[in-house]
Amino acid sequence: MTVDIKKIARDVIRDEAKAIRDLESCIDDDFEAVVKLVYESKGRVILTGIGKSALIATKIVATLNSTGTPSFFMHAADAIHGDLGMIRPEDVVICLSKSGNTPEIKMLVPLIRNVGNANIVAMVSDAGSFLAKNARHVLRATIEKEAGALELAPTSSTTAQLVLGDALAMCLIECRSFSSGDFARYHPGGSLGKRLYTRVADVYDRANRPAVNVNTGIRPLILAISRGRLGAVAVVDEGNKLIGIITDGDLRRMMEKHENTDGLTAGEIMSSTPKTTLEEELAYNAHRVMKQYSITQLVVTDQEGHYKGIVHLHDILREGVVG
């Protein structure tokens, strides 16, 4: 085999990357009008297409639904066999087609109008096509060429459609002031969903609260860390307010510094500025703090600084908050 596989792959990536860069010039007044049309619509967004465009349309539907824009997919071929009944006059219908001149599209557009819907948006490469001329607005997914030596298979064109759909969805997110909490409601499954709704209170063991006071000696201190199995113990005052933390690492440093540890107390070896988190904090954010400071636990407190427990890295990993 004399094919230069690496060169072909790099050429395809380069061609598709150029197609995406060129899309910037396609963001025009019509694109803005489509965003406003969808945002102000009282209906749903229906995406339709045939062939590879149909596959891209289903992905755009998934993105829109997960970001707060009710959408569904209608295959162009099925539409002319009964699925047109799904369309309501208030809906926005986005038709995806590279050429905009396929027989299915030419048949579909007049039928959509016949059911009382004039909100047809074309996502098309050819701005002079039948679809573009018969649409209310045009989203230009214009490409110079398909990637690959033969320039036959839909490559750059479907990539451009996908990116344009993402741009549409992200603009709508901003228009709706869509938050991470909103996203969690639509996407509760998997590590991404857990990242957005799982809080520290959901993962740490409230019953396991190893604690000592400043006068605790070394032996009972070590036993407290051992019983807690968290690699740390909190140092609290008489009112259960957090004043410090002692970790396994602090014990090792104590042994290196002092030949004789008799008479040492928790107050003498503790860190007085422990990293803390609130029960209401997202577990994912707690993990980010651990990662930032290269530590494996955070002390959990309430708003007034009262000690509630310790959340360990393993608690967060066990819940699948980070994938």
C-alpha positions as CSV (number, residue, x, y, z in Angstrom):
1,M,0.0,0.0,0.0
2,T,1.5,3.3,-1.1
3,V,-1.2,5.6,0.4
4,D,0.2,8.3,2.7
5,I,-2.4,7.9,5.4
6,K,-1.1,10.6,7.7
7,K,-1.1,13.2,4.9
8,I,-4.6,12.4,3.9
9,A,-5.9,12.6,7.5
10,R,-4.1,15.9,8.0
11,D,-5.4,17.3,4.7
12,V,-9.0,16.4,5.7
13,I,-8.6,18.1,9.1
14,R,-7.1,21.2,7.5
15,D,-9.9,21.4,4.9
16,E,-12.6,21.1,7.5
17,A,-10.9,23.5,9.8
18,K,-10.8,26.1,7.0
19,A,-14.5,25.5,6.3
20,I,-15.3,26.3,10.0
21,R,-13.1,29.4,9.9
22,D,-14.9,30.6,6.8
23,L,-18.2,30.3,8.6
24,E,-17.5,33.5,10.5
25,S,-18.2,35.6,7.4
26,C,-21.6,33.8,7.1
27,I,-22.9,35.2,10.4
28,D,-25.0,38.0,9.1
29,D,-28.3,39.8,9.7
30,D,-30.3,36.7,8.7
31,F,-28.5,34.7,11.4
32,E,-29.4,37.2,14.0
33,A,-33.0,37.3,12.7
34,V,-33.2,33.5,13.1
35,V,-32.0,33.7,16.7
36,K,-34.7,36.3,17.5
37,L,-37.3,34.3,15.6
38,V,-36.7,31.2,17.6
39,Y,-36.3,33.1,20.9
40,E,-39.6,34.9,20.4
41,S,-41.5,31.9,19.0
42,K,-44.4,30.5,21.0
43,G,-44.0,27.2,19.2
44,R,-41.2,24.6,18.8
45,V,-38.2,24.3,16.5
46,I,-38.5,21.5,13.9
47,L,-35.4,20.5,12.1
48,T,-35.7,18.5,8.9
49,G,-33.4,17.1,6.2
50,I,-32.4,14.0,4.3
51,G,-29.2,11.9,4.1
52,K,-26.3,13.2,6.1
53,S,-28.0,16.5,6.8
54,A,-30.7,14.6,8.6
55,L,-28.1,13.1,10.9
56,I,-26.7,16.5,11.7
57,A,-30.2,17.8,12.3
58,T,-30.8,15.2,15.0
59,K,-27.7,16.3,16.8
60,I,-28.7,20.0,16.7
61,V,-32.1,19.0,18.0
62,A,-30.4,17.3,21.0
63,T,-28.3,20.4,21.7
64,L,-31.3,22.7,21.5
65,N,-33.5,20.5,23.8
66,S,-30.7,20.3,26.4
67,T,-30.3,24.0,26.4
68,G,-33.9,25.0,26.8
69,T,-35.3,25.3,23.3
70,P,-38.0,22.7,22.7
71,S,-37.2,21.0,19.4
72,F,-37.7,17.8,17.5
73,F,-36.6,16.1,14.2
74,M,-38.8,15.4,11.2
75,H,-37.2,13.4,8.4
76,A,-37.9,15.0,5.0
77,A,-39.0,11.7,3.5
78,D,-41.3,10.8,6.3
79,A,-42.8,14.3,6.3
80,I,-44.6,13.7,2.9
81,H,-46.0,10.5,4.3
82,G,-47.9,11.9,7.3
83,D,-45.4,13.5,9.6
84,L,-46.4,17.0,8.4
85,G,-49.1,16.7,11.0
86,M,-46.5,17.5,13.6
87,I,-46.1,21.0,12.4
88,R,-48.0,23.9,13.9
89,P,-48.3,27.4,12.4
90,E,-46.3,28.9,15.3
91,D,-43.4,26.5,14.9
92,V,-40.1,27.4,13.3
93,V,-39.0,24.8,10.7
94,I,-35.3,24.7,9.9
95,C,-34.5,22.7,6.7
96,L,-30.9,21.4,6.3
97,S,-29.6,20.7,2.8
98,K,-26.2,21.3,1.3
99,S,-27.5,22.0,-2.3
100,G,-31.0,23.1,-1.4
101,N,-32.2,21.6,-4.6
102,T,-32.9,17.9,-3.8
103,P,-36.3,16.5,-5.0
104,E,-37.4,15.8,-1.4
105,I,-36.7,19.4,-0.4
106,K,-38.5,20.9,-3.4
107,M,-41.5,18.8,-2.6
108,L,-41.4,19.5,1.2
109,V,-41.2,23.3,1.3
110,P,-44.6,24.0,-0.4
111,L,-46.2,21.3,1.8
112,I,-44.9,23.0,4.9
113,R,-46.5,26.2,3.7
114,N,-49.8,24.4,3.0
115,V,-50.1,23.5,6.7
116,G,-50.1,27.2,7.5
117,N,-46.4,27.6,8.4
118,A,-44.4,30.4,6.9
119,N,-41.5,30.3,9.4
120,I,-39.2,28.3,7.1
121,V,-35.4,28.7,7.7
122,A,-32.9,27.3,5.2
123,M,-29.5,26.0,6.4
124,V,-27.9,25.7,3.1
125,S,-24.5,26.0,1.3
126,D,-26.0,27.4,-1.9
127,A,-27.6,30.7,-1.2
128,G,-29.1,30.7,-4.7
129,S,-30.9,27.4,-4.3
130,F,-34.6,26.6,-4.4
131,L,-34.6,26.2,-0.6
132,A,-32.9,29.5,0.0
133,K,-35.2,31.4,-2.3
134,N,-38.3,29.9,-0.7
135,A,-37.2,30.4,2.9
136,R,-38.0,33.3,5.3
137,H,-34.4,33.4,6.4
138,V,-31.2,31.7,5.3
139,L,-28.5,30.3,7.5
140,R,-25.5,30.2,5.2
141,A,-23.4,27.0,5.7
142,T,-21.3,27.9,2.7
143,I,-18.2,25.8,2.0
144,E,-15.4,26.0,-0.6
145,K,-15.2,22.3,-1.1
146,E,-15.7,19.0,0.6
147,A,-12.7,17.5,2.3
148,G,-10.9,14.5,0.6
149,A,-9.4,14.0,-2.8
150,L,-12.7,13.2,-4.6
151,E,-14.7,15.9,-2.8
152,L,-17.8,13.7,-2.9
153,A,-18.7,12.6,0.6
154,P,-20.4,15.1,2.8
155,T,-17.5,16.2,5.1
156,S,-16.9,19.9,5.3
157,S,-20.6,20.6,4.5
158,T,-21.9,18.6,7.4
159,T,-19.2,19.9,9.8
160,A,-20.3,23.5,8.8
161,Q,-23.9,22.6,9.5
162,L,-23.0,21.2,12.9
163,V,-21.0,24.2,13.9
164,L,-23.7,26.6,12.7
165,G,-26.2,24.7,14.8
166,D,-24.0,25.0,17.8
167,A,-23.6,28.7,17.2
168,L,-27.4,29.1,17.1
169,A,-27.9,27.1,20.3
170,M,-25.2,29.1,22.2
171,C,-26.8,32.4,21.1
172,L,-30.1,31.2,22.4
173,I,-28.5,30.2,25.7
174,E,-27.4,33.8,26.2
175,C,-30.7,35.2,25.1
176,R,-32.6,33.1,27.7
177,S,-30.0,33.7,30.4
178,F,-29.8,29.9,30.6
179,S,-27.8,28.8,33.7
180,S,-25.9,25.7,34.7
181,G,-28.8,24.9,37.0
182,D,-31.2,25.0,34.1
183,F,-28.9,22.7,32.2
184,A,-28.9,20.3,35.1
185,R,-32.7,20.0,35.0
186,Y,-32.6,19.0,31.4
187,H,-29.5,16.8,31.6
188,P,-29.4,15.1,35.1
189,G,-27.7,11.9,33.9
190,G,-24.1,11.0,33.8
191,S,-21.1,12.8,35.2
192,L,-22.1,16.1,33.5
193,G,-25.5,16.1,35.2
194,K,-24.0,15.1,38.6
195,R,-21.5,17.9,38.3
196,L,-24.3,20.4,38.1
197,Y,-26.6,19.3,40.9
198,T,-24.6,17.1,43.4
199,R,-23.6,19.1,46.4
200,V,-21.1,18.4,49.2
201,A,-23.9,17.6,51.5
202,D,-24.8,14.7,49.2
203,V,-21.4,13.0,49.3
204,Y,-19.7,13.4,52.6
205,D,-20.3,11.2,55.7
206,R,-22.0,13.3,58.3
207,A,-21.6,10.6,60.9
208,N,-17.8,10.5,60.6
209,R,-16.6,13.8,62.1
210,P,-13.1,13.3,63.6
211,A,-12.2,16.2,65.8
212,V,-9.8,17.2,68.6
213,N,-9.1,20.3,70.6
214,V,-5.9,22.4,70.8
215,N,-4.8,20.6,74.0
216,T,-5.1,17.0,72.6
217,G,-1.9,15.1,72.8
218,I,-0.1,13.3,70.0
219,R,-1.3,9.7,70.8
220,P,-5.0,10.5,71.0
221,L,-4.5,12.7,68.0
222,I,-3.1,9.9,65.9
223,L,-5.9,7.6,67.1
224,A,-8.5,10.1,66.0
225,I,-7.0,10.4,62.5
226,S,-6.8,6.6,62.3
227,R,-10.4,6.0,63.4
228,G,-11.7,8.7,61.0
229,R,-10.0,7.0,58.0
230,L,-10.0,10.4,56.2
231,G,-6.3,11.2,56.5
232,A,-7.1,14.3,58.7
233,V,-8.7,15.5,61.8
234,A,-10.3,18.9,62.6
235,V,-9.2,21.0,65.5
236,V,-12.2,22.8,67.1
237,D,-12.9,25.0,70.1
238,E,-15.5,24.5,72.8
239,G,-18.2,25.9,70.6
240,N,-17.4,23.4,67.8
241,K,-16.0,26.2,65.6
242,L,-13.2,25.2,63.3
243,I,-9.8,26.6,64.2
244,G,-7.4,24.2,62.4
245,I,-6.7,20.9,60.7
246,I,-4.1,18.2,61.1
247,T,-3.3,15.8,58.2
248,D,-1.2,12.8,57.8
249,G,1.3,15.1,56.1
250,D,1.4,17.3,59.2
251,L,2.3,14.3,61.4
252,R,5.1,13.3,59.0
253,R,6.5,16.9,59.1
254,M,6.2,16.8,63.0
255,M,8.3,13.6,63.1
256,E,11.0,15.1,60.9
257,K,11.1,18.3,63.0
258,H,11.0,16.9,66.5
259,E,13.0,14.0,67.8
260,N,10.8,13.9,70.9
261,T,7.1,14.4,70.4
262,D,6.1,13.9,74.0
263,G,4.3,16.9,75.3
264,L,3.3,18.3,71.9
265,T,-0.3,19.2,71.4
266,A,-2.7,19.5,68.5
267,G,-2.5,23.3,68.7
268,E,1.2,23.3,68.1
269,I,1.2,21.3,64.9
270,M,-2.1,22.1,63.3
271,S,-2.5,24.3,60.2
272,S,-4.6,27.3,61.2
273,T,-5.8,28.1,57.7
274,P,-7.5,24.9,56.5
275,K,-9.2,24.8,53.1
276,T,-13.0,24.6,53.7
277,T,-16.2,24.2,51.9
278,L,-19.9,24.6,52.7
279,E,-22.4,21.8,52.6
280,E,-24.4,23.7,49.9
281,E,-21.4,24.0,47.6
282,L,-21.3,21.9,44.5
283,A,-19.2,18.8,44.9
284,Y,-17.6,19.5,41.6
285,N,-16.4,22.9,42.9
286,A,-15.0,21.2,46.0
287,H,-13.1,18.8,43.7
288,R,-11.6,21.8,41.8
289,V,-10.3,23.3,45.1
290,M,-8.7,20.0,46.0
291,K,-7.1,19.8,42.6
292,Q,-5.9,23.4,42.7
293,Y,-4.1,22.9,46.1
294,S,-3.1,19.3,45.5
295,I,-5.0,18.1,48.6
296,T,-7.4,15.2,49.2
297,Q,-9.9,16.6,51.7
298,L,-11.8,19.7,52.6
299,V,-13.3,20.6,56.0
300,V,-17.0,21.1,55.8
301,T,-18.4,24.0,57.8
302,D,-21.6,26.0,58.0
303,Q,-21.9,29.7,57.3
304,E,-20.8,30.6,60.9
305,G,-17.7,28.4,60.7
306,H,-19.0,25.5,62.8
307,Y,-17.4,22.1,62.0
308,K,-19.7,19.7,60.1
309,G,-17.3,17.1,58.9
310,I,-14.7,16.3,56.2
311,V,-15.3,15.6,52.5
312,H,-12.7,13.4,50.9
313,L,-11.6,13.2,47.3
314,H,-12.8,9.6,47.3
315,D,-16.3,10.7,48.3
316,I,-16.6,12.8,45.2
317,L,-15.0,10.2,42.9
318,R,-17.3,7.5,44.2
319,E,-20.4,9.5,43.2
320,G,-19.1,10.0,39.6
321,V,-19.1,13.8,39.8
322,V,-15.9,13.9,37.8
323,G,-15.5,11.6,34.8
